[in-house]
Amino acid sequence: MFKHLPRVDYPLLIAISLLILLGTFTVWSASGFSEPMLERHLIRAVIAIGCIIVMSAIQPRTYERITPYLYALAVILLLGVILVGDSTNGSQRWLIIGPIRFQPSELVKVAVPLMVAWILVAEAGRPDIKKIIICLLITAIPAGLIFIQPDLDGAIFTIIYALFVLYFAGMSWKIIGSFLGGIAVIIPLLWVFVMEAYQKKRVTQFLDPESDPLGAGYQIIQSLIAVGSGGMRGKGWTNATQGQLGFIPESHTDFIFSTYAEEWGFFGCAFLLSLYLFITGRVIWLAYQCESPFNRLVSSTFALSFFLYAFINIGMVTGLLPVMGSPLPFFSYGGTAMITQGICFGIIMSLCLQKTYKP
């Protein structure tokens, strides 16, 4: 299993480290200079980097071999959440095992792309209707269990992971168009029969935040004030006021980009976006050097998923998208999500760099 030294892509590792460093400065500022919060963030950052190193040392064939077991474990843990999970803010998404409290839905980010790729590479060729249906049925199990928690955003993301793998596997554009048409039909049904009141409020808040400036629209209005007040050069580190004075709820987690934009301005935001684009492009470039279809599909999907999370977070903070529970990867304060990203990038480095190391 660990027959090789860690396979580390240093440009990727440096870019990720820069993200974590910038995130650490911003967490310190946005949290009101909370030392306990900074310490927890740094511990999780070290664990995430450690996960990259350790996971990159595992042989690529091992990941392919353990994929079905990892998928089964993810489903079992999700069932455990439904039966004995810990509730927070009305949602039962956490599982407590001994001293560890974590979200099993984070494991799905790893397990579903691996499982769908594992199914597709079992038989060569572009995915036909039969393969696509099998992949979606396999994806529907964890997606359904996440939806029950309830976590509509997580369920939708789970399906997106599978669609990314199918896209990179060469799913025809006719089928992709059919999916998009189906989604257009399903959205009104979701609004009427599925979405909860708070989820509908997110959408109406996105469309017209000024309709309820002291209620549902308050957070996004304050976020836009913070982003705009940063100007071109920003106010300087620790000089942001919106987050520190409590105008922006969750200023160190989901809305951390608002504080960063206020402190570092347009130029700082451009630099941060360039880091996310570089990491995504670098992984996709490495993935397409892979000879193994499994390695290529998994790595490309992880890269696109990583970029999707960054895009959604920045989009919701700047009012381009509805508010969703999506942290900024390697940047926001939080434990499980950062560690999961570390695991994903460790797997990427193992899968993409295998040809450099001979068994």
TITILUM-899472 format. One record per residue (C-alpha): x, y, z. Coordinates in Angstrom, 2 decimals, m for minus. Layout:
<nodes>
<node><u>X</u><v>Y</v><w>Z</w></node>
...
</nodes>
This chain:
<nodes>
<node><u>0.00</u><v>0.00</v><w>0.00</w></node>
<node><u>2.80</u><v>2.45</v><w>0.94</w></node>
<node><u>5.58</u><v>1.12</v><w>m1.33</w></node>
<node><u>6.54</u><v>4.55</v><w>m2.60</w></node>
<node><u>7.43</u><v>7.90</v><w>m1.15</w></node>
<node><u>4.73</u><v>10.60</v><w>m1.31</w></node>
<node><u>4.05</u><v>11.75</v><w>m4.88</w></node>
<node><u>3.85</u><v>15.51</v><w>m4.38</w></node>
<node><u>3.27</u><v>18.02</v><w>m7.15</w></node>
<node><u>5.05</u><v>21.03</v><w>m5.69</w></node>
<node><u>3.33</u><v>23.76</v><w>m7.77</w></node>
<node><u>m0.01</u><v>22.41</v><w>m6.52</w></node>
<node><u>1.19</u><v>22.12</v><w>m2.94</w></node>
<node><u>2.57</u><v>25.68</v><w>m2.97</w></node>
<node><u>m0.69</u><v>27.08</v><w>m4.39</w></node>
<node><u>m2.76</u><v>25.20</v><w>m1.79</w></node>
<node><u>m0.44</u><v>26.39</v><w>0.97</w></node>
<node><u>m0.91</u><v>29.98</v><w>m0.21</w></node>
<node><u>m4.68</u><v>29.54</v><w>m0.05</w></node>
<node><u>m4.43</u><v>28.19</v><w>3.48</w></node>
<node><u>m2.08</u><v>31.02</v><w>4.51</w></node>
<node><u>m4.39</u><v>33.72</v><w>3.15</w></node>
<node><u>m7.36</u><v>31.94</v><w>4.73</w></node>
<node><u>m5.60</u><v>31.83</v><w>8.09</w></node>
<node><u>m4.92</u><v>35.59</v><w>8.04</w></node>
<node><u>m8.55</u><v>36.24</v><w>7.12</w></node>
<node><u>m9.98</u><v>33.84</v><w>9.72</w></node>
<node><u>m7.91</u><v>35.62</v><w>12.38</w></node>
<node><u>m9.28</u><v>38.99</v><w>11.29</w></node>
<node><u>m12.90</u><v>37.92</v><w>10.64</w></node>
<node><u>m13.19</u><v>36.04</v><w>13.93</w></node>
<node><u>m12.39</u><v>39.16</v><w>15.94</w></node>
<node><u>m8.86</u><v>37.92</v><w>16.68</w></node>
<node><u>m10.06</u><v>34.79</v><w>18.44</w></node>
<node><u>m7.01</u><v>32.75</v><w>19.43</w></node>
<node><u>m8.93</u><v>29.47</v><w>20.08</w></node>
<node><u>m10.53</u><v>29.72</v><w>16.64</w></node>
<node><u>m7.17</u><v>30.44</v><w>15.01</w></node>
<node><u>m5.58</u><v>27.47</v><w>16.80</w></node>
<node><u>m8.33</u><v>25.10</v><w>15.65</w></node>
<node><u>m8.04</u><v>26.41</v><w>12.11</w></node>
<node><u>m4.28</u><v>25.89</v><w>12.07</w></node>
<node><u>m4.60</u><v>22.36</v><w>13.47</w></node>
<node><u>m7.07</u><v>21.46</v><w>10.73</w></node>
<node><u>m4.84</u><v>23.05</v><w>8.12</w></node>
<node><u>m1.89</u><v>20.95</v><w>9.27</w></node>
<node><u>m4.08</u><v>17.83</v><w>9.18</w></node>
<node><u>m5.20</u><v>18.72</v><w>5.64</w></node>
<node><u>m1.60</u><v>19.11</v><w>4.44</w></node>
<node><u>m0.76</u><v>15.84</v><w>6.21</w></node>
<node><u>m3.63</u><v>14.14</v><w>4.37</w></node>
<node><u>m2.21</u><v>15.35</v><w>1.06</w></node>
<node><u>1.19</u><v>13.87</v><w>1.88</w></node>
<node><u>m0.13</u><v>10.57</v><w>3.25</w></node>
<node><u>m2.78</u><v>9.96</v><w>0.57</w></node>
<node><u>m0.26</u><v>10.74</v><w>m2.19</w></node>
<node><u>1.96</u><v>7.91</v><w>m0.91</w></node>
<node><u>m0.74</u><v>5.26</v><w>m1.42</w></node>
<node><u>m0.44</u><v>3.28</v><w>m4.64</w></node>
<node><u>m2.96</u><v>4.30</v><w>m7.32</w></node>
<node><u>m4.15</u><v>0.69</v><w>m7.78</w></node>
<node><u>m5.12</u><v>0.63</v><w>m4.11</w></node>
<node><u>m7.70</u><v>3.38</v><w>m4.64</w></node>
<node><u>m9.30</u><v>1.49</v><w>m7.51</w></node>
<node><u>m9.35</u><v>m1.72</v><w>m5.46</w></node>
<node><u>m10.95</u><v>m0.21</v><w>m2.35</w></node>
<node><u>m13.51</u><v>1.96</v><w>m4.17</w></node>
<node><u>m16.56</u><v>m0.32</v><w>m3.63</w></node>
<node><u>m15.72</u><v>m0.68</v><w>0.06</w></node>
<node><u>m15.30</u><v>3.09</v><w>0.46</w></node>
<node><u>m18.66</u><v>3.65</v><w>m1.21</w></node>
<node><u>m20.31</u><v>1.08</v><w>1.07</w></node>
<node><u>m18.74</u><v>2.74</v><w>4.11</w></node>
<node><u>m20.10</u><v>6.14</v><w>3.04</w></node>
<node><u>m23.62</u><v>4.71</v><w>2.68</w></node>
<node><u>m23.41</u><v>2.96</v><w>6.07</w></node>
<node><u>m22.25</u><v>6.16</v><w>7.77</w></node>
<node><u>m25.10</u><v>8.12</v><w>6.13</w></node>
<node><u>m27.54</u><v>5.53</v><w>7.46</w></node>
<node><u>m25.92</u><v>6.00</v><w>10.86</w></node>
<node><u>m26.64</u><v>9.73</v><w>10.64</w></node>
<node><u>m30.34</u><v>9.03</v><w>10.09</w></node>
<node><u>m30.49</u><v>6.56</v><w>12.99</w></node>
<node><u>m28.23</u><v>8.14</v><w>15.64</w></node>
<node><u>m26.95</u><v>11.37</v><w>14.12</w></node>
<node><u>m26.38</u><v>14.60</v><w>16.02</w></node>
<node><u>m28.66</u><v>17.53</v><w>15.15</w></node>
<node><u>m27.55</u><v>21.13</v><w>14.66</w></node>
<node><u>m29.88</u><v>23.97</v><w>13.66</w></node>
<node><u>m32.65</u><v>21.53</v><w>12.81</w></node>
<node><u>m30.56</u><v>19.35</v><w>10.49</w></node>
<node><u>m29.28</u><v>15.90</v><w>11.42</w></node>
<node><u>m26.00</u><v>15.82</v><w>9.49</w></node>
<node><u>m23.35</u><v>14.93</v><w>12.06</w></node>
<node><u>m22.13</u><v>11.63</v><w>13.42</w></node>
<node><u>m20.24</u><v>11.25</v><w>16.69</w></node>
<node><u>m17.81</u><v>8.34</v><w>17.01</w></node>
<node><u>m15.86</u><v>8.58</v><w>20.26</w></node>
<node><u>m14.21</u><v>12.02</v><w>20.42</w></node>
<node><u>m14.71</u><v>12.63</v><w>16.69</w></node>
<node><u>m17.67</u><v>14.60</v><w>15.32</w></node>
<node><u>m17.88</u><v>14.73</v><w>11.54</w></node>
<node><u>m20.21</u><v>14.94</v><w>8.55</w></node>
<node><u>m20.36</u><v>11.65</v><w>6.60</w></node>
<node><u>m21.66</u><v>13.60</v><w>3.60</w></node>
<node><u>m18.09</u><v>14.89</v><w>3.20</w></node>
<node><u>m16.92</u><v>11.33</v><w>2.53</w></node>
<node><u>m19.41</u><v>11.19</v><w>m0.35</w></node>
<node><u>m17.33</u><v>13.84</v><w>m2.14</w></node>
<node><u>m14.59</u><v>11.22</v><w>m2.38</w></node>
<node><u>m16.61</u><v>8.01</v><w>m2.66</w></node>
<node><u>m19.09</u><v>8.92</v><w>m5.41</w></node>
<node><u>m16.56</u><v>10.11</v><w>m8.05</w></node>
<node><u>m14.42</u><v>7.04</v><w>m7.34</w></node>
<node><u>m17.41</u><v>4.69</v><w>m7.56</w></node>
<node><u>m18.83</u><v>6.15</v><w>m10.77</w></node>
<node><u>m15.39</u><v>6.08</v><w>m12.42</w></node>
<node><u>m14.92</u><v>2.49</v><w>m11.20</w></node>
<node><u>m18.18</u><v>1.46</v><w>m12.91</w></node>
<node><u>m17.37</u><v>3.27</v><w>m16.15</w></node>
<node><u>m13.87</u><v>1.83</v><w>m16.61</w></node>
<node><u>m15.08</u><v>m1.73</v><w>m16.03</w></node>
<node><u>m16.07</u><v>m1.71</v><w>m19.71</w></node>
<node><u>m14.26</u><v>0.43</v><w>m22.25</w></node>
<node><u>m16.07</u><v>2.96</v><w>m24.40</w></node>
<node><u>m18.22</u><v>6.03</v><w>m23.95</w></node>
<node><u>m21.02</u><v>5.71</v><w>m21.39</w></node>
<node><u>m24.23</u><v>4.47</v><w>m22.97</w></node>
<node><u>m27.73</u><v>4.76</v><w>m21.53</w></node>
<node><u>m27.37</u><v>1.54</v><w>m19.52</w></node>
<node><u>m24.13</u><v>2.69</v><w>m17.86</w></node>
<node><u>m25.54</u><v>6.14</v><w>m17.19</w></node>
<node><u>m28.62</u><v>4.72</v><w>m15.50</w></node>
<node><u>m26.49</u><v>2.40</v><w>m13.34</w></node>
<node><u>m24.24</u><v>5.29</v><w>m12.33</w></node>
<node><u>m27.19</u><v>7.51</v><w>m11.45</w></node>
<node><u>m28.86</u><v>4.76</v><w>m9.43</w></node>
<node><u>m25.62</u><v>4.23</v><w>m7.50</w></node>
<node><u>m25.44</u><v>8.00</v><w>m6.92</w></node>
<node><u>m29.12</u><v>8.24</v><w>m5.93</w></node>
<node><u>m28.56</u><v>6.15</v><w>m2.78</w></node>
<node><u>m26.19</u><v>8.56</v><w>m0.96</w></node>
<node><u>m27.95</u><v>11.56</v><w>m2.53</w></node>
<node><u>m31.28</u><v>10.37</v><w>m1.13</w></node>
<node><u>m29.82</u><v>9.75</v><w>2.32</w></node>
<node><u>m28.28</u><v>13.25</v><w>2.34</w></node>
<node><u>m31.58</u><v>14.75</v><w>1.20</w></node>
<node><u>m33.37</u><v>13.15</v><w>4.18</w></node>
<node><u>m31.05</u><v>14.90</v><w>6.69</w></node>
<node><u>m32.36</u><v>17.39</v><w>5.24</w></node>
<node><u>m29.60</u><v>18.78</v><w>3.02</w></node>
<node><u>m30.89</u><v>19.61</v><w>m0.45</w></node>
<node><u>m27.64</u><v>21.38</v><w>m1.42</w></node>
<node><u>m25.57</u><v>18.32</v><w>m0.49</w></node>
<node><u>m27.87</u><v>16.00</v><w>m2.42</w></node>
<node><u>m27.63</u><v>18.17</v><w>m5.53</w></node>
<node><u>m23.84</u><v>18.33</v><w>m5.26</w></node>
<node><u>m23.70</u><v>14.52</v><w>m4.98</w></node>
<node><u>m25.52</u><v>14.17</v><w>m8.30</w></node>
<node><u>m23.23</u><v>16.80</v><w>m9.84</w></node>
<node><u>m20.16</u><v>14.74</v><w>m8.87</w></node>
<node><u>m21.53</u><v>11.82</v><w>m10.89</w></node>
<node><u>m22.39</u><v>14.04</v><w>m13.84</w></node>
<node><u>m18.84</u><v>15.44</v><w>m13.87</w></node>
<node><u>m17.41</u><v>11.91</v><w>m14.15</w></node>
<node><u>m19.87</u><v>11.06</v><w>m16.93</w></node>
<node><u>m18.95</u><v>14.27</v><w>m18.75</w></node>
<node><u>m15.22</u><v>13.53</v><w>m18.65</w></node>
<node><u>m15.95</u><v>9.94</v><w>m19.71</w></node>
<node><u>m17.42</u><v>11.28</v><w>m22.96</w></node>
<node><u>m21.17</u><v>11.29</v><w>m22.35</w></node>
<node><u>m22.78</u><v>12.52</v><w>m25.56</w></node>
<node><u>m24.07</u><v>16.08</v><w>m25.78</w></node>
<node><u>m27.53</u><v>14.79</v><w>m26.72</w></node>
<node><u>m27.75</u><v>13.07</v><w>m23.37</w></node>
<node><u>m26.31</u><v>16.13</v><w>m21.61</w></node>
<node><u>m28.96</u><v>18.28</v><w>m23.31</w></node>
<node><u>m31.65</u><v>15.85</v><w>m22.17</w></node>
<node><u>m30.41</u><v>16.13</v><w>m18.60</w></node>
<node><u>m30.46</u><v>19.92</v><w>m18.75</w></node>
<node><u>m33.99</u><v>19.81</v><w>m20.15</w></node>
<node><u>m35.03</u><v>17.44</v><w>m17.37</w></node>
<node><u>m33.55</u><v>19.76</v><w>m14.76</w></node>
<node><u>m35.50</u><v>22.69</v><w>m16.23</w></node>
<node><u>m38.70</u><v>20.66</v><w>m15.83</w></node>
<node><u>m37.86</u><v>19.45</v><w>m12.32</w></node>
<node><u>m36.98</u><v>22.86</v><w>m10.83</w></node>
<node><u>m40.61</u><v>24.10</v><w>m10.64</w></node>
<node><u>m41.63</u><v>20.77</v><w>m9.08</w></node>
<node><u>m38.87</u><v>21.11</v><w>m6.49</w></node>
<node><u>m40.12</u><v>24.59</v><w>m5.66</w></node>
<node><u>m43.70</u><v>23.42</v><w>m5.13</w></node>
<node><u>m43.26</u><v>19.99</v><w>m3.52</w></node>
<node><u>m39.74</u><v>19.66</v><w>m2.13</w></node>
<node><u>m38.10</u><v>22.95</v><w>m1.09</w></node>
<node><u>m38.54</u><v>24.08</v><w>2.50</w></node>
<node><u>m39.57</u><v>27.63</v><w>3.40</w></node>
<node><u>m35.99</u><v>28.64</v><w>4.31</w></node>
<node><u>m34.73</u><v>27.34</v><w>0.95</w></node>
<node><u>m37.36</u><v>29.31</v><w>m0.94</w></node>
<node><u>m36.38</u><v>32.36</v><w>1.08</w></node>
<node><u>m32.81</u><v>31.97</v><w>m0.15</w></node>
<node><u>m34.00</u><v>32.19</v><w>m3.75</w></node>
<node><u>m36.29</u><v>35.18</v><w>m3.23</w></node>
<node><u>m33.53</u><v>36.86</v><w>m1.23</w></node>
<node><u>m31.15</u><v>36.31</v><w>m4.17</w></node>
<node><u>m33.63</u><v>37.78</v><w>m6.68</w></node>
<node><u>m34.47</u><v>40.83</v><w>m4.57</w></node>
<node><u>m32.42</u><v>41.25</v><w>m1.39</w></node>
<node><u>m33.80</u><v>44.77</v><w>m0.87</w></node>
<node><u>m37.29</u><v>43.34</v><w>m0.36</w></node>
<node><u>m36.32</u><v>42.37</v><w>3.20</w></node>
<node><u>m33.19</u><v>44.37</v><w>4.09</w></node>
<node><u>m33.39</u><v>43.64</v><w>7.82</w></node>
<node><u>m34.39</u><v>40.00</v><w>7.43</w></node>
<node><u>m33.65</u><v>37.50</v><w>4.66</w></node>
<node><u>m31.74</u><v>40.03</v><w>2.55</w></node>
<node><u>m29.62</u><v>41.40</v><w>5.40</w></node>
<node><u>m26.65</u><v>39.05</v><w>5.01</w></node>
<node><u>m26.16</u><v>39.49</v><w>1.28</w></node>
<node><u>m26.63</u><v>43.29</v><w>1.49</w></node>
<node><u>m23.96</u><v>43.56</v><w>4.17</w></node>
<node><u>m21.70</u><v>41.25</v><w>2.18</w></node>
<node><u>m22.00</u><v>43.43</v><w>m0.91</w></node>
<node><u>m21.22</u><v>46.52</v><w>1.19</w></node>
<node><u>m18.07</u><v>44.81</v><w>2.47</w></node>
<node><u>m16.94</u><v>43.71</v><w>m1.01</w></node>
<node><u>m17.62</u><v>47.13</v><w>m2.52</w></node>
<node><u>m15.94</u><v>49.08</v><w>0.29</w></node>
<node><u>m12.68</u><v>47.25</v><w>m0.40</w></node>
<node><u>m12.20</u><v>49.21</v><w>m3.60</w></node>
<node><u>m9.19</u><v>48.42</v><w>m5.74</w></node>
<node><u>m6.52</u><v>48.05</v><w>m3.04</w></node>
<node><u>m8.57</u><v>47.22</v><w>0.06</w></node>
<node><u>m8.50</u><v>48.67</v><w>3.55</w></node>
<node><u>m5.57</u><v>46.56</v><w>4.69</w></node>
<node><u>m5.30</u><v>43.44</v><w>6.79</w></node>
<node><u>m7.31</u><v>43.57</v><w>10.06</w></node>
<node><u>m8.93</u><v>46.85</v><w>8.96</w></node>
<node><u>m12.20</u><v>45.32</v><w>7.70</w></node>
<node><u>m15.20</u><v>46.55</v><w>9.66</w></node>
<node><u>m18.24</u><v>44.64</v><w>8.38</w></node>
<node><u>m17.19</u><v>41.26</v><w>9.72</w></node>
<node><u>m15.41</u><v>42.42</v><w>12.86</w></node>
<node><u>m18.36</u><v>44.56</v><w>13.97</w></node>
<node><u>m20.78</u><v>41.68</v><w>13.43</w></node>
<node><u>m22.63</u><v>43.04</v><w>10.40</w></node>
<node><u>m21.90</u><v>39.87</v><w>8.41</w></node>
<node><u>m23.00</u><v>36.61</v><w>10.08</w></node>
<node><u>m20.66</u><v>33.67</v><w>9.42</w></node>
<node><u>m17.94</u><v>36.10</v><w>8.36</w></node>
<node><u>m15.23</u><v>33.52</v><w>9.08</w></node>
<node><u>m16.94</u><v>30.57</v><w>7.38</w></node>
<node><u>m19.32</u><v>30.78</v><w>4.40</w></node>
<node><u>m18.95</u><v>34.56</v><w>4.01</w></node>
<node><u>m15.22</u><v>34.82</v><w>4.61</w></node>
<node><u>m14.65</u><v>36.12</v><w>1.07</w></node>
<node><u>m16.48</u><v>39.33</v><w>2.07</w></node>
<node><u>m13.91</u><v>40.07</v><w>4.77</w></node>
<node><u>m11.03</u><v>39.18</v><w>2.44</w></node>
<node><u>m12.39</u><v>41.45</v><w>m0.31</w></node>
<node><u>m12.81</u><v>44.34</v><w>2.13</w></node>
<node><u>m9.24</u><v>43.96</v><w>3.37</w></node>
<node><u>m7.43</u><v>43.27</v><w>0.09</w></node>
<node><u>m9.69</u><v>44.84</v><w>m2.54</w></node>
<node><u>m9.96</u><v>44.01</v><w>m6.23</w></node>
<node><u>m6.29</u><v>43.15</v><w>m6.67</w></node>
<node><u>m6.35</u><v>40.73</v><w>m3.74</w></node>
<node><u>m9.51</u><v>39.09</v><w>m5.07</w></node>
<node><u>m7.95</u><v>38.75</v><w>m8.53</w></node>
<node><u>m4.94</u><v>37.04</v><w>m6.97</w></node>
<node><u>m7.18</u><v>34.66</v><w>m4.98</w></node>
<node><u>m9.22</u><v>33.76</v><w>m8.06</w></node>
<node><u>m6.02</u><v>33.15</v><w>m10.02</w></node>
<node><u>m4.95</u><v>30.64</v><w>m7.37</w></node>
<node><u>m8.21</u><v>28.72</v><w>m7.73</w></node>
<node><u>m7.96</u><v>28.79</v><w>m11.52</w></node>
<node><u>m4.32</u><v>27.68</v><w>m11.43</w></node>
<node><u>m5.06</u><v>24.74</v><w>m9.12</w></node>
<node><u>m8.02</u><v>23.63</v><w>m11.23</w></node>
<node><u>m6.15</u><v>23.97</v><w>m14.52</w></node>
<node><u>m3.04</u><v>22.29</v><w>m13.14</w></node>
<node><u>m4.99</u><v>19.23</v><w>m11.97</w></node>
<node><u>m6.88</u><v>18.89</v><w>m15.25</w></node>
<node><u>m3.59</u><v>19.16</v><w>m17.16</w></node>
<node><u>m2.02</u><v>16.49</v><w>m14.95</w></node>
<node><u>m5.12</u><v>14.31</v><w>m15.29</w></node>
<node><u>m4.90</u><v>14.29</v><w>m19.05</w></node>
<node><u>m1.31</u><v>13.04</v><w>m18.86</w></node>
<node><u>m2.60</u><v>9.90</v><w>m17.11</w></node>
<node><u>m2.66</u><v>6.66</v><w>m19.09</w></node>
<node><u>m5.27</u><v>5.11</v><w>m16.78</w></node>
<node><u>m8.89</u><v>6.12</v><w>m17.56</w></node>
<node><u>m9.82</u><v>5.66</v><w>m13.90</w></node>
<node><u>m7.06</u><v>8.02</v><w>m12.75</w></node>
<node><u>m8.01</u><v>10.58</v><w>m15.38</w></node>
<node><u>m11.73</u><v>10.56</v><w>m14.59</w></node>
<node><u>m11.31</u><v>10.79</v><w>m10.82</w></node>
<node><u>m8.68</u><v>13.54</v><w>m10.90</w></node>
<node><u>m10.58</u><v>15.68</v><w>m13.42</w></node>
<node><u>m13.78</u><v>15.36</v><w>m11.41</w></node>
<node><u>m12.07</u><v>16.33</v><w>m8.17</w></node>
<node><u>m10.60</u><v>19.39</v><w>m9.93</w></node>
<node><u>m13.94</u><v>20.53</v><w>m11.35</w></node>
<node><u>m15.71</u><v>19.90</v><w>m8.03</w></node>
<node><u>m13.06</u><v>21.98</v><w>m6.26</w></node>
<node><u>m13.61</u><v>24.86</v><w>m8.68</w></node>
<node><u>m17.40</u><v>24.50</v><w>m8.40</w></node>
<node><u>m17.26</u><v>25.01</v><w>m4.63</w></node>
<node><u>m15.07</u><v>28.10</v><w>m5.01</w></node>
<node><u>m17.30</u><v>29.48</v><w>m7.77</w></node>
<node><u>m20.50</u><v>28.94</v><w>m5.78</w></node>
<node><u>m19.09</u><v>30.46</v><w>m2.59</w></node>
<node><u>m17.77</u><v>33.59</v><w>m4.31</w></node>
<node><u>m20.94</u><v>33.78</v><w>m6.41</w></node>
<node><u>m23.26</u><v>33.74</v><w>m3.40</w></node>
<node><u>m21.14</u><v>36.26</v><w>m1.45</w></node>
<node><u>m21.21</u><v>38.70</v><w>m4.38</w></node>
<node><u>m24.93</u><v>38.24</v><w>m5.07</w></node>
<node><u>m24.52</u><v>36.30</v><w>m8.31</w></node>
<node><u>m25.98</u><v>33.09</v><w>m6.85</w></node>
<node><u>m28.43</u><v>32.20</v><w>m4.08</w></node>
<node><u>m26.95</u><v>31.62</v><w>m0.62</w></node>
<node><u>m25.86</u><v>28.01</v><w>m0.17</w></node>
<node><u>m23.92</u><v>26.20</v><w>2.53</w></node>
<node><u>m20.69</u><v>26.04</v><w>0.55</w></node>
<node><u>m17.37</u><v>26.95</v><w>2.24</w></node>
<node><u>m14.48</u><v>28.42</v><w>0.28</w></node>
<node><u>m12.04</u><v>25.50</v><w>m0.23</w></node>
<node><u>m8.82</u><v>25.63</v><w>1.83</w></node>
<node><u>m9.86</u><v>29.10</v><w>2.97</w></node>
<node><u>m12.95</u><v>29.14</v><w>5.19</w></node>
<node><u>m12.84</u><v>28.19</v><w>8.86</w></node>
<node><u>m14.05</u><v>24.62</v><w>9.24</w></node>
<node><u>m12.80</u><v>21.13</v><w>9.92</w></node>
<node><u>m14.34</u><v>18.35</v><w>7.87</w></node>
<node><u>m14.45</u><v>20.23</v><w>4.56</w></node>
<node><u>m10.79</u><v>21.27</v><w>4.63</w></node>
<node><u>m9.63</u><v>17.79</v><w>5.59</w></node>
<node><u>m11.77</u><v>16.26</v><w>2.84</w></node>
<node><u>m10.17</u><v>18.58</v><w>0.28</w></node>
<node><u>m6.75</u><v>17.52</v><w>1.57</w></node>
<node><u>m7.71</u><v>13.88</v><w>1.03</w></node>
<node><u>m8.95</u><v>14.64</v><w>m2.49</w></node>
<node><u>m5.73</u><v>16.38</v><w>m3.48</w></node>
<node><u>m3.63</u><v>13.62</v><w>m1.97</w></node>
<node><u>m5.52</u><v>11.14</v><w>m4.15</w></node>
<node><u>m5.05</u><v>13.42</v><w>m7.16</w></node>
<node><u>m1.29</u><v>13.52</v><w>m6.67</w></node>
<node><u>m1.10</u><v>9.76</v><w>m6.30</w></node>
<node><u>m3.21</u><v>9.09</v><w>m9.40</w></node>
<node><u>m1.66</u><v>11.75</v><w>m11.63</w></node>
<node><u>2.00</u><v>11.19</v><w>m10.78</w></node>
<node><u>2.09</u><v>7.40</v><w>m10.86</w></node>
<node><u>3.97</u><v>7.22</v><w>m14.17</w></node>
<node><u>6.89</u><v>9.12</v><w>m12.58</w></node>
<node><u>7.41</u><v>6.29</v><w>m10.10</w></node>
<node><u>8.11</u><v>2.74</v><w>m11.22</w></node>
<node><u>6.98</u><v>m0.17</v><w>m8.98</w></node>
</nodes>
